[in-house]
């Protein structure tokens, strides 16, 4: 069930259907700085007793129509890093039937027990073409998993620009995410 919720939340983020709130619930108030860009807390959600989600965007951007977003998800239901990443991969595999852009790769760090899922997807159901690249860093925590992620989007003509530039910055961003010092998240 939580796996489906994680995939559903990713799809909700792609379509931009959110309700805004700005109260840190997991001990990660931000800002997060990745590759020189500062991301401020813009939205939080606590959809179930064991699931927390927070989104951060640069100044001047919104969670509904962002170019870059940083995310923190916390699952305290005993889910493992492998299960959380695997659930997302299962959702991406299902999405491939209707989304020709979907592509993904997983990088495992056996020393830390972390996994980075690097993936690309698209959507045009709203009439606007959206291409979205993400890297999700899954980290084991007490009673579950935390995900720290970066997302970049291109809209309409910008979607093509994002795809053209992806090769030049993708691995650098994944490396920056892998090396990012993370806060110790907690939930009450």
C-alpha positions in Angstrom: 0.0 0.0 0.0 2.7 2.5 0.9 4.6 1.6 -2.2 1.6 2.5 -4.3 1.2 5.7 -2.2 4.8 6.7 -3.0 4.3 6.1 -6.7 0.9 8.0 -6.6 2.6 11.0 -4.8 5.3 11.1 -7.5 2.5 11.3 -10.1 0.7 14.0 -8.1 3.9 16.0 -8.0 4.2 15.6 -11.8 0.7 17.0 -12.4 1.1 19.7 -9.7 -2.0 19.0 -7.6 -0.9 20.0 -4.1 -2.1 22.0 -1.1 0.5 24.4 0.3 1.8 24.3 3.9 5.2 25.3 5.3 5.7 23.6 8.6 8.7 21.2 9.0 7.5 17.9 10.3 10.6 15.7 10.0 13.6 17.8 11.4 14.6 19.0 8.0 13.6 22.6 7.8 16.1 23.5 5.1 17.4 25.2 3.3 19.1 22.5 1.3 21.9 23.6 -1.0 22.8 21.4 -3.9 25.2 22.5 -6.7 25.1 26.1 -5.4 21.3 26.3 -5.6 19.4 26.9 -2.3 16.0 25.2 -1.8 13.6 26.5 0.8 10.8 24.6 2.4 7.6 25.3 0.5 5.2 22.4 1.1 4.6 19.6 3.7 2.2 16.8 3.9 1.5 14.0 6.4 -0.9 11.7 4.3 -0.7 8.7 6.7 0.5 8.0 10.2 3.8 6.6 8.8 4.4 8.9 5.7 5.7 12.4 5.7 6.6 14.5 2.6 8.3 17.8 2.2 9.1 19.8 -0.9 11.7 22.7 -1.3 12.1 25.0 -4.2 14.4 27.9 -5.1 13.3 31.5 -4.5 10.8 32.5 -7.2 9.6 29.0 -8.0 6.5 27.1 -6.8 5.8 23.5 -6.2 3.1 23.6 -8.8 5.4 24.8 -11.7 9.0 24.3 -10.7 12.2 24.0 -12.7 14.1 22.5 -9.7 12.8 20.9 -6.5 14.4 19.2 -3.6 12.3 16.6 -1.7 12.4 14.8 1.6 10.1 11.8 2.2 10.1 9.8 5.5 8.4 6.4 5.8 8.3 4.9 9.3 6.5 1.7 8.6 9.5 -0.6 8.6 10.0 -0.5 4.8 13.5 -1.1 3.7 15.6 1.0 1.3 15.4 -1.8 -1.3 11.6 -2.1 -1.0 11.1 1.6 -1.2 13.3 2.0 -4.3 11.9 -1.3 -5.8 8.3 0.0 -5.4 9.2 3.1 -7.4 10.9 1.0 -10.0 7.8 -1.2 -10.3 5.7 2.0 -10.9 8.1 3.2 -13.5 8.0 -0.2 -15.3 4.2 0.0 -15.4 4.4 3.6 -16.6 6.6 2.6 -19.6 3.6 1.2 -21.4 2.2 4.8 -21.8 5.3 7.0 -21.4 8.0 6.5 -24.0 10.4 8.8 -22.1 10.6 6.6 -18.9 14.1 5.4 -18.2 15.8 4.6 -14.9 18.9 3.2 -13.3 19.7 2.2 -9.7 23.0 2.8 -7.9 23.6 0.8 -4.7 26.0 1.8 -2.0 26.6 -1.4 0.0 28.8 0.3 2.6 26.0 2.7 3.7 22.9 0.7 2.7 21.8 3.5 0.5 20.3 3.4 -3.0 20.1 6.2 -5.6 17.3 5.8 -8.1 17.9 8.0 -11.2 14.9 8.3 -13.5 13.2 10.2 -16.3 9.5 10.5 -17.1 7.0 12.7 -18.9 3.4 13.8 -19.0 1.3 15.7 -21.5 -2.2 15.0 -20.1 -2.8 18.7 -19.2 -1.9 19.9 -22.7 1.5 21.0 -21.5 4.5 18.7 -22.3 6.4 18.1 -19.1 9.7 16.1 -18.9 11.0 15.4 -15.4 14.3 14.0 -14.3 14.8 12.8 -10.7 17.4 11.3 -8.5 16.1 9.8 -5.2 18.6 8.9 -2.5 17.1 6.3 -0.2 18.6 6.2 3.3 17.9 3.7 6.0 16.5 5.2 9.2 15.1 3.7 12.4 11.8 2.0 11.6 12.0 2.8 7.9 13.5 4.9 5.1 14.1 8.5 4.2 14.3 9.7 0.7 16.2 12.8 -0.3 15.6 13.7 -3.9 16.3 16.3 -6.6 13.9 16.9 -9.4 14.3 19.0 -12.6 11.6 19.8 -15.1 11.2 21.2 -18.5 7.9 22.4 -19.9 6.9 22.5 -23.6 10.1 23.8 -25.5 12.0 23.6 -22.2 11.3 19.8 -22.1 13.4 19.4 -25.2 16.1 21.6 -23.7 16.1 19.5 -20.5 16.6 16.3 -22.5 19.4 17.8 -24.6 21.3 19.0 -21.5 20.7 16.0 -19.4 23.9 14.2 -20.4 26.1 17.2 -19.5 24.8 17.6 -15.9 23.1 14.4 -14.8 26.1 12.5 -13.3 27.4 15.6 -11.6 24.0 16.1 -9.9 23.8 12.5 -8.9 27.3 12.7 -7.4 26.4 16.0 -5.5 23.3 14.3 -4.1 25.3 11.2 -3.1 27.8 13.4 -1.2 25.3 15.8 0.3 25.4 15.9 4.1 22.0 14.9 5.3 20.1 15.9 8.4 19.0 13.3 10.9 15.3 13.1 10.2 12.8 12.2 12.9 9.1 12.2 13.4 7.2 12.6 16.6 
